Amino acid sequence: MNEHLRDRILRKLETLSDERGYQVLDYVEFLESRYAERPSPNASVFTRFTEAIEDKLRAGKVSASAIAEPCATITTLPHDPGRAVPLTWPGPNASERPLAPAST
């Protein structure tokens, strides 16, 4: 895809809500599965992990706004495999419900 077309699509996407953005993503993934001229670039382990979580939450009918915070948290974690970072679910008393143990 040429740069001008990619920029034009991105400008249009920025005006949409997250819910509509996920509809666009579904359609793009459909088009990719049918008509891709080349394979998708390989995503990092963290990106694939985040996308898998995001897809599972969407399959469970979780709203886009509820998905955004945990996925943003995961993608901003330090990418040092030797350093464990405590993950918590957003919401009331989030600090009391760790998803993964912290390294000591």
URZIKA-V422618 format. One record per residue. N is the residue number from 1. NEAR is the number of other C-alpha atoms within 12 Angstrom. Layout:
BEGIN
<<N & NEAR> <N & NEAR>>
END
This chain:
BEGIN
<<1 & 11> <2 & 8> <3 & 9> <4 & 10> <5 & 11> <6 & 12> <7 & 13> <8 & 14> <9 & 18> <10 & 15> <11 & 12> <12 & 15> <13 & 19> <14 & 14> <15 & 13> <16 & 16> <17 & 16> <18 & 19> <19 & 21> <20 & 18> <21 & 21> <22 & 26> <23 & 17> <24 & 20> <25 & 19> <26 & 17> <27 & 15> <28 & 16> <29 & 15> <30 & 13> <31 & 13> <32 & 15> <33 & 14> <34 & 12> <35 & 13> <36 & 14> <37 & 10> <38 & 11> <39 & 11> <40 & 11> <41 & 9> <42 & 10> <43 & 13> <44 & 12> <45 & 15> <46 & 22> <47 & 21> <48 & 17> <49 & 17> <50 & 25> <51 & 24> <52 & 18> <53 & 22> <54 & 28> <55 & 22> <56 & 16> <57 & 20> <58 & 24> <59 & 15> <60 & 13> <61 & 15> <62 & 18> <63 & 20> <64 & 24> <65 & 21> <66 & 20> <67 & 30> <68 & 27> <69 & 20> <70 & 27> <71 & 30> <72 & 22> <73 & 20> <74 & 30> <75 & 22> <76 & 16> <77 & 19> <78 & 14> <79 & 15> <80 & 11> <81 & 11> <82 & 10> <83 & 13> <84 & 16> <85 & 21> <86 & 21> <87 & 25> <88 & 22> <89 & 23> <90 & 22> <91 & 14> <92 & 9> <93 & 10> <94 & 14> <95 & 16> <96 & 15> <97 & 15> <98 & 16> <99 & 17> <100 & 15> <101 & 15> <102 & 14> <103 & 11> <104 & 8>>
END
